[in-house]
Every structure is written in structure tokens, then in C-alpha cells.
Amino acid sequence: MSAENSFLMVLKDFSSEQLDEFLAFFKENGLLPVNLKAMLTPVTVHWDSLKLHDELMKEHTEMYSHK
């Protein structure tokens, strides 16, 4: 995934069940997946969108580089 075409989705106040339903809706309706997803936390609430994007790109790269 390149930075040029990586979309970022930030979620807030979703319960686990709501998050599952939300993500299932994307899949069931053939919507394009969003690879970079984050729940707003007490730490990330203070980050700007560029920092959050960079951190998620690092995590995504680490997770998928071991495959």
C-alpha cells in the first residue's frame, strides 16, 4: 500500500459490536476496504491527521511485512 492511495478512517465511541457491524456493512455492500483504521483514544486525540496517518502506515507495514 502506498501513501498516495492510503485512506484513513478514524472512529470514535464505537462499541465492539457496533464496530463489527460497521465493518461488516462495508464488506457486505462491496465498498472498498479502508486499510488504515483507528479508534480515537486519549493518546491519538492529540495527534494531527498526518501523525496518525504516519503511525498507522508504520503499523500496517509491520503487520504485513511478516507474511
C-alpha positions as YAML, in Angstrom:
chain: A
units: angstrom
residues:
- id: 1
  name: MET
  ca: [0.00, 0.00, 0.00]
- id: 2
  name: SER
  ca: [1.46, 3.32, -1.00]
- id: 3
  name: ALA
  ca: [0.97, 6.52, 0.95]
- id: 4
  name: GLU
  ca: [-0.55, 8.17, -2.11]
- id: 5
  name: ASN
  ca: [-3.63, 5.94, -2.12]
- id: 6
  name: SER
  ca: [-3.99, 5.10, 1.56]
- id: 7
  name: PHE
  ca: [-7.23, 6.35, 3.04]
- id: 8
  name: LEU
  ca: [-7.60, 6.90, 6.77]
- id: 9
  name: MET
  ca: [-10.72, 6.23, 8.81]
- id: 10
  name: VAL
  ca: [-10.96, 7.49, 12.40]
- id: 11
  name: LEU
  ca: [-13.73, 6.13, 14.59]
- id: 12
  name: LYS
  ca: [-14.95, 7.34, 17.97]
- id: 13
  name: ASP
  ca: [-17.26, 5.90, 20.61]
- id: 14
  name: PHE
  ca: [-17.98, 2.62, 18.82]
- id: 15
  name: SER
  ca: [-18.72, -0.40, 20.95]
- id: 16
  name: SER
  ca: [-17.13, -3.65, 19.84]
- id: 17
  name: GLU
  ca: [-20.48, -4.79, 18.43]
- id: 18
  name: GLN
  ca: [-21.02, -1.50, 16.57]
- id: 19
  name: LEU
  ca: [-17.54, -1.69, 15.09]
- id: 20
  name: ASP
  ca: [-18.14, -5.25, 13.88]
- id: 21
  name: GLU
  ca: [-21.46, -4.22, 12.31]
- id: 22
  name: PHE
  ca: [-19.92, -1.15, 10.68]
- id: 23
  name: LEU
  ca: [-17.06, -3.11, 9.13]
- id: 24
  name: ALA
  ca: [-19.43, -5.91, 8.04]
- id: 25
  name: PHE
  ca: [-21.54, -3.28, 6.25]
- id: 26
  name: PHE
  ca: [-18.51, -2.28, 4.17]
- id: 27
  name: LYS
  ca: [-17.81, -5.87, 3.22]
- id: 28
  name: GLU
  ca: [-21.44, -6.84, 2.56]
- id: 29
  name: ASN
  ca: [-22.02, -3.84, 0.31]
- id: 30
  name: GLY
  ca: [-18.85, -4.21, -1.74]
- id: 31
  name: LEU
  ca: [-17.34, -0.96, -0.52]
- id: 32
  name: LEU
  ca: [-13.62, -0.54, -0.95]
- id: 33
  name: PRO
  ca: [-11.71, -1.52, 2.17]
- id: 34
  name: VAL
  ca: [-10.03, 1.15, 4.25]
- id: 35
  name: ASN
  ca: [-6.67, -0.26, 5.32]
- id: 36
  name: LEU
  ca: [-5.85, 2.44, 7.85]
- id: 37
  name: LYS
  ca: [-8.41, 2.48, 10.63]
- id: 38
  name: ALA
  ca: [-8.05, 3.89, 14.12]
- id: 39
  name: MET
  ca: [-10.20, 4.33, 17.17]
- id: 40
  name: LEU
  ca: [-9.80, 7.73, 18.74]
- id: 41
  name: THR
  ca: [-8.02, 7.28, 22.08]
- id: 42
  name: PRO
  ca: [-6.76, 9.61, 24.83]
- id: 43
  name: VAL
  ca: [-3.35, 9.46, 23.10]
- id: 44
  name: THR
  ca: [-4.39, 9.82, 19.46]
- id: 45
  name: VAL
  ca: [-6.87, 12.61, 20.16]
- id: 46
  name: HIS
  ca: [-3.88, 14.98, 20.41]
- id: 47
  name: TRP
  ca: [-2.30, 13.90, 17.11]
- id: 48
  name: ASP
  ca: [-2.90, 15.69, 13.87]
- id: 49
  name: SER
  ca: [-4.07, 13.66, 10.90]
- id: 50
  name: LEU
  ca: [-0.58, 13.44, 9.39]
- id: 51
  name: LYS
  ca: [0.93, 11.95, 12.54]
- id: 52
  name: LEU
  ca: [-1.94, 9.48, 12.87]
- id: 53
  name: HIS
  ca: [-1.58, 8.51, 9.21]
- id: 54
  name: ASP
  ca: [2.19, 8.02, 9.58]
- id: 55
  name: GLU
  ca: [1.79, 5.86, 12.70]
- id: 56
  name: LEU
  ca: [-0.87, 3.70, 11.05]
- id: 57
  name: MET
  ca: [1.28, 3.29, 7.93]
- id: 58
  name: LYS
  ca: [4.13, 2.05, 10.14]
- id: 59
  name: GLU
  ca: [1.84, -0.42, 11.92]
- id: 60
  name: HIS
  ca: [0.33, -1.62, 8.66]
- id: 61
  name: THR
  ca: [3.79, -2.13, 7.12]
- id: 62
  name: GLU
  ca: [5.00, -4.05, 10.17]
- id: 63
  name: MET
  ca: [1.91, -6.28, 10.28]
- id: 64
  name: TYR
  ca: [2.01, -7.20, 6.61]
- id: 65
  name: SER
  ca: [5.77, -7.38, 6.09]
- id: 66
  name: HIS
  ca: [5.91, -10.65, 8.07]
- id: 67
  name: LYS
  ca: [3.66, -12.54, 5.70]
...
